[in-house]
Amino acid sequence: MRRSDVLAEESVVCLQKALNHLREIWELIGIPEDQRLQRTEVVKNHIKGLLDLMIAEEESLKERLLKSINFCRKELDTLCRELSLESFKEKEESTILQLEKDLRTQVEMMLKKKKERMQELKLLQERDQDLCEILCTTPYSISSGSVPSLKELDQFREHLQALAETKASRREEFINTKKQIILCMEELDHTPDTSFERDVVCEDEDAFCLSLENIAALQTLLRQLELQKAQNEAVCDGLRSRIRELWDRLQTAPEEREALAMFMTGSKAKIRKALQSEVDRLEELKIQNMKKVIEAIRVELALYWEKCFYSQEQRQGFAPYFDEDYTETLLQLHDAELVELKHYYETHKELFEGVQKWEDSWKLFLEFERKASDPSRFTNRGGNLLKEEKQRAKLQKTLPKLEEELKTRIELWEQEHSKAFEVNGQKFMEYVMEQWEMHRLEKEKAKQERQLKKTQQTETEMLYGSTPRTPSKRRVLGPNTPGKVRKPSKTPSRLGQRTAPLGRQGHNKENIELSGSILTGGCPYSAPLQRNLTVNSVASTYSEFAKDPSLFDCSSVGSQRELSKASRSDVPSRILNSTNIQS
């Protein structure tokens, strides 16, 4: 049994005791029965009225609770819809009082969420308004009269984050561009003269509207200033180039050049003005020193003619070069020719550098060829001979490759320009082939000269005999040394020296070709001639030898050896005949 039921029974018992006690008091007092009925009726009405009042109050409470439940249910449904939340689920078997409390608590919680969302929405809208004013964009589209959902708030926050990043990016771009604009204006001595320029340079950075139009206008302004700066720099560079050119032509003293050193960099207005003044001054001096200037230009022209491999005919094609009437017109012609020549060189610089590289390699190749035919190269000191041979071998490989590469590039150039690329007045490959042919002819000529010299040496030795000299350290002596030759008899003879047999000269072929003549020193294989050998006999023998032109063909070593054998076999027989005649 619940305590309320027990308490109710106790109340009934207590009321019964009270009525009994009242009846006892009434009996002791002697109150009549009718008065007792009246008094009992008063007690009953009083108790009944009190209980009715209490019941009415509780019934009113019940009605209020039911009304509150109904109101809370409606309010809760509305809030759930506004907050995009699921409907509230009531607990089963809940009392009226508990249900009303739960519903009222839920409503209060929902109202709090609604208030928080509306406050956040307001803050987000205020922030959006600020960003939109800075970026000059339209506000975010969201209803301020309805409660935003959590998803809508998230999207709004993402939008504001994107706007903040855009603002930061544009602000950084604005600050950097502003710095460049200020630098350009300082370089150009330019003062802001439009409202936009003043807004950029003079106003507060936070007050500048970072709209796309303003950023684009900012970039346009910077490009315009940079273009002006570039034009100024180009003008100043041109003036400086002209000044240096005039300095060189007029042979200006270094101290005069040093006086303008502070203006040789930069492009500000005062610098440009100073450079222009110097150019005007030098131009005036140029007119006064016309001959000196034209001669300086001619030196430069000759230099570019060399760089462009101009032939003599091409150089003579510029007739003003040889004119001695030094006038302003002549100077203009020289200036125009030099400008055109410089442009021609710069346009085809790679080709000319390639040809120059071939020229340098060709000269180095000829130098190696010259050293290779020099007998003194064998006096190798510090490994120079080995280094030269390696360089020579490398050059023999790289030179044809360079020629082939240049040939390909020149053919493409000729196809593109529809004309021949000339070097020293002829096509490049013809020029190369001519150089090779000249080299071949030079080698052939040198070879023939060596062979002729060797033949003349042989002829001299046959006529007068070889002169005994100190043998070279590189020669290997044979079994018969010069010191062991028998002394000649006392028979008088005008030919007192020994003549080396021609057949033995082939053994010293290498030394003969290296030096261009037979190496000095006694021949170990030579034997003493007959004591009665006369000059007339030897001369008559060599005169017959010399009458045959075929004997002078020294192009091969084999023919020389045959000639030597023939001469050697012929000499003893004639010596014998001479001896018989004398006897």
GITA-V142789 format. One line per field, one symbol per residue. ss: DSSP state (h for helix, s for strand, l for the rest). phi: phi as a letter, one per 20 degrees, with the letter a starting at -180 (. if undefined). burial: # if it has 24 or more other C-alpha atoms within 12 Angstrom, else .. A space follows every 50 residues. Layout:
ss->???
phi->???
burial->???
//
This chain:
ss->llhhhhhhhhhhhhhhhhhhhhhhhhhhhlllhhhhhhhhhhhhhhhhhh hhhhhhhhhhhhhhhhhhhhhhhhhhhhhhhhlllllllllllllhhhhh hhhhhhhhhhhhhhhhhhhhhhhhhhhhhhhhhhhllllllllllllllh hhhhhhhhhhhhhhhhhhhhhhhhhhhhhhhhhhhhhhllllllhhhhhh hlllhhhllllhhhhhhhhhhhhhhhhhhhhhhhhhhhhhhhhhhhhhhh lllhhhhhllhhhlllllhhhhhhhhhhhhhhhhhhhhlhhhhhhhhhhh hhhhhhhllllhhhhhllhhhhlllllhhhhhhhhhhhhhhhhhhhhlhh hhhhhhhhhhhhhhhhhhhhhhllhhhhlllllhhhhhhhhhhhhhhhhh hhhhhhhhhhhhhhhhhllllssllsshhhhhhhhhhhhhhhhhhhhhhh hhhhhhhhhhhhhhlllllllllllllllllhhhllllllllllllllll lhhhhhhhhhhhhhhlllllllllllllllllllhhhhhhhhhhhhhlhh hhllllhhhhhhhhhhhhhhhhhhhhhhhhhhl
phi->.ffffffffffffffffffffffffffffnffffffffffffffffffff ffffffffffffffffffffffffffffffffeldfffefffleffffff ffffffffffffffffffffgfffffffffffffelcfffebfeedffff fffffffffffffffffffffffffffffffffffffelddgcdffffff eeffffeffeffffffffffffffffffffffffffffffffffffgffe lffgfffffdffdecnbfffffffffffffffffffffdgffffffffff fffffffelffffffffefgfdedeecffffffffffffffffffffdff ffffffffgfffffffffffffeeffffefcmmfffffffffffffefff ffffffffffffffffdlbeedclnbfgffffffffffffffffffffff fffffffffffffdneefcffffeedfefdeffdffffffffbfdededf fffffffdgfffffenbfffofefefdffffefdfffffffffffffeff fefdfcfffffffffffffefffffffffffff
burial->......................#............#...#.......... ..............#..##..##.###.##.##....#.......#..## .###.##..##.##..##.##..##..#.###.##....#......###. .##..#..##..#..##..##.###.##.###.##.##........#..# #......####..##..##.##..##.##..##.###.##.######### ......#..#..##.####.##.###.##..##..##.##########.# ##.#######....#..#.##....#...##..##.##..#...#..... ##.##..##.##..##.##..................#...#..#...#. .##..##..#..........####..###.##..............#..# ##.##.###.#######..............#............###### #########.#########.###############.###.##..#..... ##.#..#..##.##..##.###.##........
//
